[in-house]
Amino acid sequence: YRKRGGNVSWIGHPMIDSTDKLPSKKSSRKYLKLKNNENILLIMPASRPQEIKYILPTFMKVASQLQKIYPNLVVFIPSCSDTFEEKFARALQRHNVNGRIVSSKDIEENKPFIYSLSKLALCKSGTVNMELALYGVPQVVGYKVSRVTAFIAKKILNFKVRFISPVNLLMKKLIVPEFVQKDFKVNKILRKSIQIMNKETQKTKIKNGYKSLRKILGDKGVVQRAASEILDSLS
């Protein structure tokens, strides 16, 4: 913006202000009524109906395989819409996955406890990637659209991006694993998920990337600085 003559002040990313310290694992297990050895596999597949169709089934198949390897993993699926809850419930049953659906009205209250116990998140690309990063939750990002939509985006609109996750886009390098379109496959996501669950080096690499991300996003007080800049510009 400055290169083009704009009067710009960098105040930081607003999500910094809304990121609080997570509760302890002990209190989280008590709150969520989980056993002492149980942890969470967080699945965040959709904020739009078409994402349920193209993303949810693959994530559920991965979850089913992960629970066979790690029986103490409990799947939690936050629902941003009441209309999604029945579809999520059917998906859990269809794929024989041990899990819970968190209704839209309970998400904000439950979120800190869920994040505290999340060993891994399988999620679509979007703002949630940033939130998970700021809370230190390891994640695997995936996205898929219909072949027609993909064709239009690539061939007609000439849509080209190196990354799809905001975390990777901001850092300009691969911090969290991404599997998009033809790479959005059960075996690839499962393999990477197991690596993150089993190898401390994989988790450390992601969390070190998160620390670097937090540094470039600024310090707390973003909203106050924004208000001050606006008031100064009006005076």
MDAnalysis code that builds the backbone (N, CA, C; Angstrom):
import MDAnalysis as mda
import numpy as np

u = mda.Universe.empty(705, n_residues=235, atom_resindex=np.repeat(np.arange(235), 3), trajectory=True)
u.add_TopologyAttr("name", ["N", "CA", "C"] * 235)
u.add_TopologyAttr("resid", np.arange(1, 236))
u.add_TopologyAttr("resname", ["TYR", "ARG", "LYS", "ARG", "GLY", "GLY", "ASN", "VAL", "SER", "TRP", "ILE", "GLY", "HIS", "PRO", "MET", "ILE", "ASP", "SER", "THR", "ASP", "LYS", "LEU", "PRO", "SER", "LYS", "LYS", "SER", "SER", "ARG", "LYS", "TYR", "LEU", "LYS", "LEU", "LYS", "ASN", "ASN", "GLU", "ASN", "ILE", "LEU", "LEU", "ILE", "MET", "PRO", "ALA", "SER", "ARG", "PRO", "GLN", "GLU", "ILE", "LYS", "TYR", "ILE", "LEU", "PRO", "THR", "PHE", "MET", "LYS", "VAL", "ALA", "SER", "GLN", "LEU", "GLN", "LYS", "ILE", "TYR", "PRO", "ASN", "LEU", "VAL", "VAL", "PHE", "ILE", "PRO", "SER", "CYS", "SER", "ASP", "THR", "PHE", "GLU", "GLU", "LYS", "PHE", "ALA", "ARG", "ALA", "LEU", "GLN", "ARG", "HIS", "ASN", "VAL", "ASN", "GLY", "ARG", "ILE", "VAL", "SER", "SER", "LYS", "ASP", "ILE", "GLU", "GLU", "ASN", "LYS", "PRO", "PHE", "ILE", "TYR", "SER", "LEU", "SER", "LYS", "LEU", "ALA", "LEU", "CYS", "LYS", "SER", "GLY", "THR", "VAL", "ASN", "MET", "GLU", "LEU", "ALA", "LEU", "TYR", "GLY", "VAL", "PRO", "GLN", "VAL", "VAL", "GLY", "TYR", "LYS", "VAL", "SER", "ARG", "VAL", "THR", "ALA", "PHE", "ILE", "ALA", "LYS", "LYS", "ILE", "LEU", "ASN", "PHE", "LYS", "VAL", "ARG", "PHE", "ILE", "SER", "PRO", "VAL", "ASN", "LEU", "LEU", "MET", "LYS", "LYS", "LEU", "ILE", "VAL", "PRO", "GLU", "PHE", "VAL", "GLN", "LYS", "ASP", "PHE", "LYS", "VAL", "ASN", "LYS", "ILE", "LEU", "ARG", "LYS", "SER", "ILE", "GLN", "ILE", "MET", "ASN", "LYS", "GLU", "THR", "GLN", "LYS", "THR", "LYS", "ILE", "LYS", "ASN", "GLY", "TYR", "LYS", "SER", "LEU", "ARG", "LYS", "ILE", "LEU", "GLY", "ASP", "LYS", "GLY", "VAL", "VAL", "GLN", "ARG", "ALA", "ALA", "SER", "GLU", "ILE", "LEU", "ASP", "SER", "LEU", "SER"])
u.atoms.positions = np.array([
    [0.837, -1.206, 0.000],
    [0.000, 0.000, 0.000],
    [0.872, 1.258, 0.000],
    [1.946, 1.237, 0.765],
    [2.831, 2.402, 0.819],
    [3.467, 2.677, -0.546],
    [3.824, 1.592, -1.249],
    [4.442, 1.747, -2.572],
    [3.520, 2.474, -3.529],
    [2.221, 2.390, -3.274],
    [1.239, 3.035, -4.145],
    [0.666, 4.316, -3.533],
    [1.380, 4.825, -2.537],
    [1.008, 6.123, -1.995],
    [0.061, 6.093, -0.821],
    [-0.216, 4.941, -0.275],
    [-1.148, 4.855, 0.836],
    [-0.506, 5.244, 2.161],
    [-1.306, 5.838, 3.040],
    [-0.856, 6.154, 4.398],
    [-1.263, 4.990, 5.296],
    [-0.304, 4.144, 5.628],
    [-0.620, 2.858, 6.246],
    [0.084, 2.695, 7.590],
    [-0.647, 2.135, 8.553],
    [-0.049, 1.755, 9.836],
    [-0.349, 0.286, 10.089],
    [0.675, -0.462, 10.423],
    [0.485, -1.880, 10.759],
    [0.145, -1.997, 12.244],
    [-1.018, -2.556, 12.552],
    [-1.455, -2.640, 13.945],
    [-1.455, -4.068, 14.474],
    [-1.314, -5.058, 13.577],
    [-1.327, -6.454, 13.993],
    [-2.599, -7.160, 13.549],
    [-2.629, -8.458, 13.772],
    [-3.780, -9.272, 13.368],
    [-4.792, -9.338, 14.507],
    [-6.079, -9.076, 14.234],
    [-7.082, -9.033, 15.312],
    [-7.273, -10.341, 16.071],
    [-6.929, -11.474, 15.469],
    [-7.092, -12.742, 16.169],
    [-6.166, -12.864, 17.372],
    [-5.093, -12.085, 17.371],
    [-4.173, -12.096, 18.509],
    [-4.907, -11.727, 19.796],
    [-5.824, -10.773, 19.705],
    [-6.542, -10.312, 20.894],
    [-7.507, -11.346, 21.458],
    [-7.953, -12.266, 20.623],
    [-8.965, -13.230, 21.065],
    [-8.372, -14.585, 21.423],
    [-7.047, -14.683, 21.445],
    [-6.379, -15.945, 21.759],
    [-5.940, -15.949, 23.216],
    [-6.652, -16.683, 24.044],
    [-6.335, -16.755, 25.466],
    [-5.619, -18.071, 25.793],
    [-5.062, -18.144, 26.988],
    [-4.404, -19.367, 27.429],
    [-5.429, -20.488, 27.575],
    [-5.074, -21.676, 27.109],
    [-5.987, -22.814, 27.176],
    [-6.038, -23.399, 28.586],
    [-7.171, -23.994, 28.963],
    [-7.263, -24.664, 30.265],
    [-6.375, -25.905, 30.306],
    [-6.130, -26.424, 31.483],
    [-5.292, -27.616, 31.633],
    [-5.991, -28.831, 31.043],
    [-5.203, -29.834, 30.722],
    [-5.777, -31.067, 30.175],
    [-6.670, -31.757, 31.208],
    [-6.270, -31.680, 32.459],
    [-7.063, -32.314, 33.519],
    [-8.443, -31.675, 33.621],
    [-8.483, -30.368, 33.664],
    [-9.776, -29.687, 33.762],
    [-10.588, -29.850, 32.484],
    [-9.900, -29.950, 31.352],
    [-10.601, -30.137, 30.077],
    [-11.266, -31.504, 30.006],
    [-10.555, -32.533, 30.476],
    [-11.151, -33.878, 30.492],
    [-12.362, -33.923, 31.421],
    [-12.259, -33.242, 32.530],
    [-13.385, -33.205, 33.467],
    [-14.575, -32.487, 32.850],
    [-14.310, -31.359, 32.205],
    [-15.379, -30.567, 31.597],
    [-16.065, -31.323, 30.468],
    [-15.256, -31.992, 29.632],
    [-15.799, -32.699, 28.463],
    [-16.202, -34.139, 28.772],
    [-16.005, -34.547, 30.029],
    [-16.366, -35.903, 30.470],
    [-15.629, -36.972, 29.656],
    [-14.320, -36.780, 29.531],
    [-13.467, -37.755, 28.858],
    [-12.628, -38.499, 29.897],
    [-12.241, -39.709, 29.553],
    [-11.402, -40.510, 30.445],
    [-9.982, -39.949, 30.469],
    [-9.219, -40.355, 31.480],
    [-7.873, -39.823, 31.656],
    [-6.939, -40.109, 30.490],
    [-7.206, -41.198, 29.762],
    [-6.322, -41.559, 28.647],
    [-6.893, -41.142, 27.289],
    [-8.008, -40.453, 27.276],
    [-8.633, -40.075, 26.008],
    [-8.177, -38.691, 25.548],
    [-7.968, -38.587, 24.250],
    [-7.631, -37.317, 23.611],
    [-8.546, -37.106, 22.415],
    [-8.431, -35.941, 21.821],
    [-9.385, -35.547, 20.773],
    [-8.735, -35.511, 19.399],
    [-9.443, -36.069, 18.428],
    [-9.165, -35.837, 17.013],
    [-10.229, -34.848, 16.551],
    [-9.823, -33.646, 16.274],
    [-10.759, -32.580, 15.903],
    [-10.956, -32.574, 14.395],
    [-12.218, -32.602, 13.977],
    [-12.527, -32.548, 12.546],
    [-13.379, -31.312, 12.277],
    [-12.885, -30.462, 11.396],
    [-13.585, -29.220, 11.047],
    [-13.691, -29.158, 9.530],
    [-14.719, -29.824, 8.969],
    [-14.740, -30.047, 7.530],
    [-15.520, -29.045, 6.702],
    [-16.398, -28.245, 7.339],
    [-17.329, -27.510, 6.482],
    [-17.934, -26.293, 7.154],
    [-18.042, -25.234, 6.369],
    [-18.877, -24.092, 6.735],
    [-19.890, -23.820, 5.627],
    [-19.802, -24.624, 4.561],
    [-20.725, -24.514, 3.426],
    [-21.218, -25.915, 3.058],
    [-22.452, -26.017, 2.553],
    [-23.015, -27.346, 2.235],
    [-22.160, -28.168, 1.274],
    [-21.593, -27.526, 0.250],
    [-20.814, -28.285, -0.736],
    [-19.550, -28.874, -0.124],
    [-19.058, -28.259, 0.954],
    [-17.858, -28.783, 1.602],
    [-18.145, -30.092, 2.333],
    [-19.367, -30.242, 2.813],
    [-19.757, -31.514, 3.426],
    [-19.673, -32.629, 2.390],
    [-20.117, -32.351, 1.203],
    [-20.141, -33.362, 0.140],
    [-18.728, -33.768, -0.281],
    [-17.848, -32.794, -0.446],
    [-16.543, -33.080, -1.035],
    [-15.427, -33.307, -0.017],
    [-15.626, -32.871, 1.230],
    [-14.542, -32.943, 2.214],
    [-14.831, -33.923, 3.348],
    [-16.056, -33.893, 3.880],
    [-16.378, -34.700, 5.058],
    [-16.114, -36.196, 4.883],
    [-16.555, -36.847, 3.794],
    [-16.357, -38.302, 3.689],
    [-14.893, -38.725, 3.786],
    [-14.021, -37.969, 3.168],
    [-12.589, -38.312, 3.211],
    [-12.045, -38.189, 4.631],
    [-12.376, -37.106, 5.301],
    [-11.919, -36.928, 6.684],
    [-12.468, -38.018, 7.598],
    [-13.700, -38.448, 7.370],
    [-14.293, -39.490, 8.205],
    [-13.601, -40.833, 7.991],
    [-13.224, -41.115, 6.772],
    [-12.495, -42.356, 6.484],
    [-11.122, -42.337, 7.164],
    [-10.482, -41.176, 7.146],
    [-9.197, -41.039, 7.835],
    [-9.396, -41.241, 9.338],
    [-10.448, -40.626, 9.891],
    [-10.736, -40.735, 11.321],
    [-10.974, -42.185, 11.728],
    [-11.697, -42.914, 10.900],
    [-11.983, -44.317, 11.189],
    [-10.695, -45.130, 11.282],
    [-9.777, -44.877, 10.362],
    [-8.496, -45.587, 10.367],
    [-7.636, -45.171, 11.564],
    [-7.652, -43.891, 11.893],
    [-6.855, -43.407, 13.027],
    [-7.351, -43.995, 14.341],
    [-8.667, -44.154, 14.481],
    [-9.192, -44.725, 15.723],
    [-8.852, -46.204, 15.871],
    [-8.630, -46.885, 14.764],
    [-8.186, -48.276, 14.842],
    [-6.747, -48.346, 15.354],
    [-5.955, -47.342, 14.987],
    [-4.553, -47.300, 15.412],
    [-4.433, -46.717, 16.819],
    [-5.255, -45.697, 17.091],
    [-5.231, -45.010, 18.392],
    [-6.638, -45.081, 18.997],
    [-6.965, -46.168, 19.684],
    [-8.328, -46.377, 20.199],
    [-8.795, -45.318, 21.204],
    [-7.864, -44.587, 21.790],
    [-8.231, -43.584, 22.792],
    [-8.528, -42.209, 22.183],
    [-8.557, -42.136, 20.861],
    [-8.912, -40.895, 20.186],
    [-10.433, -40.784, 20.070],
    [-10.973, -39.663, 20.498],
    [-12.399, -39.394, 20.348],
    [-12.564, -38.238, 19.363],
    [-13.384, -38.429, 18.358],
    [-13.597, -37.396, 17.351],
    [-14.590, -36.351, 17.875],
    [-14.228, -35.093, 17.707],
    [-15.130, -33.981, 17.994],
    [-15.340, -33.197, 16.706],
    [-16.601, -32.951, 16.356],
    [-16.920, -32.172, 15.157],
    [-17.757, -30.958, 15.554],
    [-17.174, -29.780, 15.603],
    [-17.969, -28.571, 15.854],
    [-18.845, -28.266, 14.635],
    [-20.084, -27.899, 14.881],
    [-21.016, -27.596, 13.795],
    [-21.347, -26.114, 13.806],
    [-21.087, -25.452, 12.700],
    [-21.370, -24.014, 12.628],
    [-22.824, -23.746, 12.268],
    [-23.558, -24.812, 11.946],
    [-24.956, -24.649, 11.547],
    [-25.780, -25.838, 12.033],
    [-26.990, -25.549, 12.514],
    [-27.880, -26.623, 12.966],
    [-28.193, -27.601, 11.841],
    [-28.214, -27.106, 10.616],
    [-28.563, -27.958, 9.470],
    [-27.481, -28.997, 9.182],
    [-26.267, -28.777, 9.683],
    [-25.179, -29.718, 9.432],
    [-25.168, -30.878, 10.422],
    [-25.768, -30.690, 11.577],
    [-25.598, -31.647, 12.665],
    [-26.094, -33.046, 12.316],
    [-27.232, -33.132, 11.645],
    [-27.763, -34.439, 11.261],
    [-26.837, -35.131, 10.262],
    [-26.263, -34.356, 9.348],
    [-25.339, -34.927, 8.366],
    [-24.064, -35.424, 9.038],
    [-23.591, -34.679, 10.014],
    [-22.409, -35.118, 10.755],
    [-22.710, -36.403, 11.533],
    [-23.895, -36.452, 12.139],
    [-24.291, -37.636, 12.921],
    [-24.362, -38.869, 12.028],
    [-24.927, -38.714, 10.844],
    [-25.021, -39.845, 9.906],
    [-23.632, -40.289, 9.459],
    [-22.742, -39.323, 9.265],
    [-21.375, -39.654, 8.827],
    [-20.634, -40.435, 9.907],
    [-20.794, -40.044, 11.169],
    [-20.161, -40.781, 12.271],
    [-20.643, -42.221, 12.298],
    [-21.951, -42.402, 12.128],
    [-22.533, -43.744, 12.163],
    [-22.101, -44.558, 10.954],
    [-22.130, -43.943, 9.798],
    [-21.804, -44.650, 8.554],
    [-20.374, -45.168, 8.564],
    [-19.469, -44.384, 9.131],
    [-18.051, -44.758, 9.114],
    [-17.606, -45.404, 10.430],
    [-18.573, -45.663, 11.298],
    [-18.306, -46.336, 12.574],
    [-17.231, -45.601, 13.380],
    [-17.406, -44.313, 13.492],
    [-16.452, -43.468, 14.203],
    [-17.020, -43.078, 15.558],
    [-16.204, -43.235, 16.592],
    [-16.580, -42.826, 17.937],
    [-16.382, -41.318, 18.053],
    [-17.478, -40.582, 18.103],
    [-17.332, -39.133, 18.110],
    [-18.516, -38.383, 18.662],
    [-18.316, -37.099, 18.818],
    [-19.350, -36.194, 19.302],
    [-19.478, -34.998, 18.375],
    [-20.685, -34.484, 18.298],
    [-20.938, -33.268, 17.542],
    [-21.169, -32.144, 18.543],
    [-20.468, -31.043, 18.343],
    [-20.642, -29.880, 19.208],
    [-21.556, -28.901, 18.483],
    [-22.718, -28.642, 19.050],
    [-23.696, -27.775, 18.389],
    [-23.177, -26.347, 18.295],
    [-23.726, -25.612, 17.350],
    [-23.272, -24.246, 17.094],
    [-23.417, -23.357, 18.324],
    [-24.430, -23.599, 19.130],
    [-24.652, -22.748, 20.312],
    [-23.654, -23.049, 21.440],
    [-22.978, -24.199, 21.359],
    [-22.041, -24.597, 22.421],
    [-20.575, -24.455, 22.031],
    [-20.310, -24.077, 20.786],
    [-18.932, -24.085, 20.288],
    [-18.022, -23.167, 21.090],
    [-18.405, -21.917, 21.251],
    [-17.521, -20.957, 21.904],
    [-17.197, -21.367, 23.338],
    [-18.181, -21.890, 24.040],
    [-17.967, -22.311, 25.428],
    [-17.046, -23.526, 25.515],
    [-17.200, -24.447, 24.570],
    [-16.439, -25.701, 24.600],
    [-15.067, -25.609, 23.936],
    [-14.902, -24.653, 23.058],
    [-13.706, -24.582, 22.217],
    [-12.389, -24.635, 22.998],
    [-12.192, -23.853, 24.061],
    [-10.897, -23.906, 24.760],
    [-10.566, -25.296, 25.304],
    [-11.583, -26.015, 25.798],
    [-11.359, -27.349, 26.354],
    [-11.053, -28.360, 25.249],
    [-11.729, -28.203, 24.117],
    [-11.492, -29.091, 22.971],
    [-10.080, -28.884, 22.426],
    [-9.677, -27.626, 22.244],
    [-8.346, -27.335, 21.728],
    [-7.259, -27.862, 22.674],
    [-7.516, -27.777, 23.965],
    [-6.536, -28.229, 24.956],
    [-6.214, -29.707, 24.803],
    [-7.202, -30.510, 24.385],
    [-7.026, -31.963, 24.298],
    [-6.847, -32.471, 22.865],
    [-6.798, -31.573, 21.893],
    [-6.710, -31.993, 20.491],
    [-5.284, -32.409, 20.128],
    [-5.122, -33.673, 19.808],
    [-3.819, -34.172, 19.356],
    [-3.561, -33.793, 17.909],
    [-4.673, -33.648, 17.153],
    [-4.567, -33.342, 15.731],
    [-5.913, -32.813, 15.250],
    [-5.861, -31.893, 14.302],
    [-7.084, -31.407, 13.658],
    [-7.014, -31.690, 12.167],
    [-8.105, -32.235, 11.638],
    [-8.289, -32.368, 10.193],
    [-9.281, -31.289, 9.798],
    [-8.862, -30.348, 8.973],
    [-9.736, -29.211, 8.722],
    [-9.621, -28.704, 7.293],
    [-10.672, -28.060, 6.874],
    [-10.658, -27.404, 5.573],
    [-9.811, -26.143, 5.668],
    [-9.481, -25.557, 4.534],
    [-8.720, -24.318, 4.561],
    [-9.653, -23.166, 4.913],
    [-9.123, -22.218, 5.691],
    [-9.922, -21.071, 6.081],
    [-9.374, -20.431, 7.343],
    [-10.166, -19.522, 7.907],
    [-9.754, -18.789, 9.101],
    [-9.429, -19.716, 10.261],
    [-10.112, -20.864, 10.303],
    [-9.878, -21.802, 11.404],
    [-8.425, -22.262, 11.454],
    [-7.737, -22.297, 10.316],
    [-6.322, -22.675, 10.308],
    [-5.493, -21.714, 11.152],
    [-5.829, -20.439, 11.067],
    [-5.131, -19.434, 11.861],
    [-5.399, -19.629, 13.344],
    [-6.649, -19.875, 13.678],
    [-7.013, -20.048, 15.085],
    [-6.309, -21.263, 15.684],
    [-6.318, -22.366, 14.961],
    [-5.631, -23.569, 15.435],
    [-4.144, -23.306, 15.618],
    [-3.551, -22.565, 14.700],
    [-2.128, -22.249, 14.795],
    [-1.835, -21.408, 16.034],
    [-2.659, -20.414, 16.297],
    [-2.439, -19.544, 17.447],
    [-2.630, -20.285, 18.765],
    [-3.434, -21.357, 18.735],
    [-3.623, -22.171, 19.939],
    [-2.675, -23.370, 19.982],
    [-1.836, -23.528, 18.954],
    [-0.824, -24.575, 18.979],
    [-1.322, -25.970, 18.671],
    [-2.456, -26.086, 17.968],
    [-3.009, -27.407, 17.634],
    [-2.439, -27.881, 16.291],
    [-1.718, -29.011, 16.246],
    [-1.239, -29.544, 14.966],
    [-2.418, -29.812, 14.029],
    [-2.243, -29.527, 12.754],
    [-3.357, -29.672, 11.825],
    [-2.904, -30.173, 10.458],
    [-3.834, -30.845, 9.797],
    [-3.670, -31.222, 8.393],
    [-4.814, -30.559, 7.637],
    [-4.471, -29.806, 6.623],
    [-5.455, -29.024, 5.879],
    [-5.790, -29.717, 4.568],
    [-7.073, -29.753, 4.250],
    [-7.493, -30.346, 2.990],
    [-8.602, -29.553, 2.332],
    [-8.659, -29.651, 1.018],
    [-9.765, -28.991, 0.319],
    [-9.994, -29.650, -1.040],
    [-11.276, -29.708, -1.388],
    [-11.639, -30.279, -2.679],
    [-12.947, -29.676, -3.152],
    [-13.019, -29.411, -4.446],
    [-14.256, -28.944, -5.070],
    [-14.591, -29.883, -6.217],
    [-15.718, -29.664, -6.843],
    [-16.108, -30.515, -7.973],
    [-15.120, -30.341, -9.125],
    [-15.085, -31.325, -10.009],
    [-14.171, -31.247, -11.148],
    [-14.505, -30.068, -12.054],
    [-15.796, -29.764, -12.166],
    [-16.221, -28.630, -13.001],
    [-15.701, -27.324, -12.410],
    [-15.886, -27.149, -11.103],
    [-15.411, -25.935, -10.432],
    [-13.896, -25.822, -10.541],
    [-13.203, -26.938, -10.356],
    [-11.743, -26.931, -10.445],
    [-11.287, -26.559, -11.850],
    [-11.984, -27.078, -12.860],
    [-11.638, -26.779, -14.255],
    [-11.815, -25.292, -14.544],
    [-12.955, -24.735, -14.107],
    [-13.226, -23.313, -14.340],
    [-12.184, -22.443, -13.655],
    [-11.863, -22.800, -12.410],
    [-10.888, -22.008, -11.652],
    [-9.516, -22.018, -12.316],
    [-9.128, -23.196, -12.786],
    [-7.778, -23.341, -13.334],
    [-7.678, -22.859, -14.777],
    [-8.611, -23.298, -15.622],
    [-8.483, -23.051, -17.060],
    [-9.087, -21.722, -17.503],
    [-10.167, -21.320, -16.854],
    [-10.858, -20.106, -17.297],
    [-10.461, -18.892, -16.463],
    [-10.470, -19.054, -15.140],
    [-10.139, -17.933, -14.262],
    [-8.642, -17.828, -14.004],
    [-7.890, -18.847, -14.454],
    [-6.435, -18.868, -14.284],
    [-6.053, -18.716, -12.808],
    [-6.773, -19.439, -11.957],
    [-6.557, -19.361, -10.505],
    [-5.344, -20.196, -10.127],
    [-4.323, -19.516, -9.612],
    [-3.101, -20.207, -9.215],
    [-2.612, -19.648, -7.881],
    [-2.465, -20.523, -6.913],
    [-1.870, -20.128, -5.635],
    [-0.908, -21.227, -5.210],
    [0.137, -20.814, -4.536],
    [1.121, -21.798, -4.081],
    [0.572, -22.601, -2.901],
    [-0.178, -21.914, -2.023],
    [-0.772, -22.547, -0.849],
    [-2.232, -22.141, -0.722],
    [-3.001, -22.918, 0.061],
    [-4.398, -22.546, 0.297],
    [-4.666, -22.186, 1.757],
    [-3.833, -22.642, 2.662],
    [-4.037, -22.330, 4.069],
    [-3.494, -20.937, 4.375],
    [-4.261, -20.109, 5.097],
    [-3.759, -18.778, 5.475],
    [-2.440, -18.827, 6.237],
    [-2.230, -19.892, 7.016],
    [-0.980, -20.037, 7.762],
    [0.202, -20.092, 6.792],
    [0.092, -20.937, 5.788],
    [1.178, -21.089, 4.820],
    [1.299, -19.872, 3.906],
    [0.159, -19.282, 3.576],
    [0.174, -18.094, 2.724],
    [0.904, -16.944, 3.398],
    [0.632, -16.745, 4.697],
    [1.279, -15.650, 5.421],
    [2.773, -15.893, 5.606],
    [3.134, -17.146, 5.872],
    [4.541, -17.470, 6.110],
    [5.321, -17.679, 4.812],
    [4.583, -17.805, 3.710],
    [5.188, -18.032, 2.392],
    [6.000, -19.322, 2.318],
    [5.602, -20.287, 3.153],
    [6.226, -21.612, 3.104],
    [5.282, -22.610, 3.770],
    [5.574, -23.893, 3.611],
    [4.698, -24.944, 4.103],
    [4.928, -25.166, 5.599],
    [4.025, -24.633, 6.398],
    [4.064, -24.848, 7.849],
    [3.158, -26.018, 8.222],
    [1.936, -26.004, 7.686],
    [1.005, -27.104, 7.936],
    [0.799, -27.877, 6.632],
    [0.692, -29.208, 6.705],
    [0.517, -30.010, 5.491],
    [-0.799, -29.677, 4.785],
    [-0.760, -29.647, 3.463],
    [-1.950, -29.366, 2.662],
    [-2.169, -30.480, 1.638],
    [-3.431, -30.854, 1.463],
    [-3.796, -31.827, 0.437],
    [-5.000, -31.272, -0.317],
    [-4.767, -30.903, -1.574],
    [-5.773, -30.188, -2.344],
    [-6.138, -30.955, -3.614],
    [-7.426, -31.020, -3.899],
    [-7.999, -31.582, -5.111],
    [-7.508, -33.004, -5.377],
    [-6.665, -33.232, -6.357],
    [-6.259, -34.602, -6.690],
    [-5.403, -35.237, -5.589],
    [-4.804, -34.415, -4.724],
    [-4.010, -34.940, -3.614],
    [-4.841, -35.165, -2.351],
    [-6.105, -34.772, -2.407],
    [-6.982, -34.915, -1.239],
    [-7.490, -36.355, -1.188],
    [-6.621, -37.241, -0.711],
    [-6.907, -38.671, -0.697],
    [-6.678, -39.237, 0.702],
    [-7.461, -40.262, 1.030],
    [-7.403, -40.865, 2.365],
    [-6.004, -41.319, 2.713],
    [-5.350, -42.056, 1.804],
    [-4.041, -42.626, 2.139],
    [-2.988, -41.553, 2.399],
    [-3.041, -40.461, 1.662],
    [-2.058, -39.389, 1.857],
    [-2.287, -38.652, 3.174],
    [-3.543, -38.343, 3.459],
    [-3.871, -37.634, 4.702],
    [-3.586, -38.525, 5.909],
    [-3.928, -39.804, 5.793],
    [-3.697, -40.758, 6.882],
    [-2.209, -40.888, 7.179],
    [-1.399, -41.018, 6.135],
    [0.043, -41.174, 6.321],
    [0.635, -39.967, 7.042],
    [0.252, -38.780, 6.620],
    [0.775, -37.570, 7.245],
    [0.259, -37.435, 8.686],
    [-0.986, -37.803, 8.920],
    [-1.568, -37.735, 10.266],
    [-0.818, -38.639, 11.230],
    [-0.506, -39.840, 10.778],
    [0.236, -40.790, 11.620],
    [1.632, -40.258, 11.923],
    [2.263, -39.657, 10.920],
    [3.593, -39.076, 11.144],
    [3.544, -38.006, 12.230],
    [2.530, -37.151, 12.175],
    [2.407, -36.084, 13.173],
    [2.119, -36.666, 14.550],
    [1.276, -37.701, 14.596],
    [0.923, -38.311, 15.880],
    [2.119, -39.037, 16.501],
    [2.949, -39.652, 15.650],
    [4.012, -40.528, 16.149],
    [5.366, -39.846, 16.316],
    [5.663, -38.903, 15.450],
    [7.006, -38.336, 15.419],
    [7.037, -36.952, 16.053],
    [7.811, -36.842, 17.107],
    [7.925, -35.559, 17.810],
    [8.525, -34.488, 16.902],
    [9.390, -34.914, 15.974],
    [10.021, -33.947, 15.073],
    [8.988, -33.281, 14.169],
    [7.970, -34.047, 13.761],
    [6.919, -33.491, 12.918],
    [6.112, -32.443, 13.683],
    [5.736, -32.769, 14.927],
    [4.977, -31.818, 15.749],
    [5.804, -30.576, 16.056],
    [7.077, -30.788, 16.345],
    [7.957, -29.665, 16.665],
    [8.106, -28.727, 15.480],
    [8.216, -29.294, 14.290],
    [8.345, -28.485, 13.079],
    [7.128, -27.587, 12.890],
    [5.933, -28.164, 13.084],
    [4.701, -27.389, 12.947],
    [4.627, -26.310, 14.024],
    [4.923, -26.677, 15.262],
    [4.798, -25.713, 16.363],
    [5.844, -24.601, 16.269],
    [7.017, -24.903, 15.762],
    [8.013, -23.851, 15.529],
    [7.524, -22.877, 14.462],
    [6.845, -23.420, 13.455],
    [6.237, -22.566, 12.432],
    [5.164, -21.674, 13.028],
    [4.382, -22.230, 13.959],
    [3.352, -21.442, 14.645],
    [3.977, -20.280, 15.415],
    [5.109, -20.546, 16.072],
    [5.776, -19.489, 16.846],
    [6.226, -18.359, 15.924],
    [6.760, -18.719, 14.770],
    [7.187, -17.703, 13.807],
    [5.992, -16.906, 13.295],
    [4.880, -17.596, 13.085],
    [3.656, -16.931, 12.634],
    [3.191, -15.911, 13.672],
    [3.166, -16.333, 14.921],
    [2.703, -15.438, 15.985],
    [3.559, -14.164, 16.037],
    [4.849, -14.298, 15.807],
    [5.741, -13.140, 15.862],
    [5.385, -12.100, 14.807],
    [5.030, -12.559, 13.610],
    [4.752, -11.588, 12.546],
    [3.340, -11.011, 12.647],
    [2.491, -11.620, 13.487],
    [1.119, -11.123, 13.619],
    [0.992, -9.984, 14.620],
    [2.039, -9.703, 15.372],
    [2.013, -8.574, 16.290],
    [1.666, -8.957, 17.712],
    [1.507, -7.935, 18.555],
    [1.230, -8.128, 19.977],
    [-0.235, -7.860, 20.286],
    [-0.670, -8.274, 21.464],
    [-2.034, -8.003, 21.903],
    [-2.283, -6.496, 21.964],
    [-3.556, -6.121, 21.857],
    [-3.921, -4.705, 21.823],
    [-4.216, -4.217, 20.426],
    [-4.462, -5.157, 19.508],
    [-4.697, -4.821, 18.100],
    [-5.932, -3.942, 17.949],
    [-7.022, -4.316, 18.600],
    [-8.274, -3.567, 18.463],
    [-8.106, -2.143, 18.990],
    [-7.414, -2.015, 20.128],
    [-7.184, -0.688, 20.699],
    [-6.339, 0.168, 19.762],
    [-5.309, -0.447, 19.159],
    [-4.464, 0.303, 18.230],
    [-5.250, 0.720, 16.997],
    [-6.140, -0.162, 16.536],
    [-6.972, 0.177, 15.381],
    [-7.861, 1.388, 15.697],
    [-8.476, 1.361, 16.883],
    [-9.338, 2.471, 17.294],
    [-8.538, 3.771, 17.378],
    [-7.335, 3.691, 17.934],
    [-6.503, 4.880, 18.077],
    [-6.128, 5.457, 16.717],
    [-5.766, 4.579, 15.767],
    [-5.412, 5.046, 14.427],
    [-6.592, 5.720, 13.746],
    [-7.784, 5.146, 13.916],
    [-8.978, 5.732, 13.303],
    [-9.274, 7.100, 13.901],
    [-9.202, 7.197, 15.227],
    [-9.472, 8.475, 15.900],
    [-8.426, 9.534, 15.512],
    [-7.159, 9.099, 15.406],
    [-6.097, 10.048, 15.013],
    [-6.331, 10.562, 13.599],
    [-6.801, 9.702, 12.718],
    [-7.022, 10.128, 11.333],
    [-8.191, 11.090, 11.203],
    [-9.097, 11.053, 12.183],
    [-10.274, 11.929, 12.152],
    [-10.018, 13.278, 12.811],
    [-8.972, 13.356, 13.615],
    [-8.718, 14.592, 14.380],
    [-8.006, 15.638, 13.521],
])
